[in-house]
Amino acid sequence: MPSQDQITSQGTNSQGNNYDTRSDSSGNTGYHYSNNNGSYYYSNTNGSNYYNSGNGYSQYTSSSGDTSKSYSSNDKK
């Protein structure tokens, strides 16, 4: 069973974007980043990544490297 992530630090950078860093009981690290333009990015402790543009585009990459992308009608390409 996967362990619960613990937030090891958090804050706001000079551009006003929020972030936190995380670790699990196995020593794996990751971070979550939330931008003031509505986009966000997760680099998870299990090796997966998730990005959301805030404009209808998102991309998920699993820990094994498989990627899936999603577009919605309001995507600003």
Protein Blocks (a to p, Z undefined) as FASTA:
>chain_A
ZZddddfbdcddfkopacdddddfkopacdddddfkopacdddfkopacddehnopacdd
dfkopacddddfklcZZ
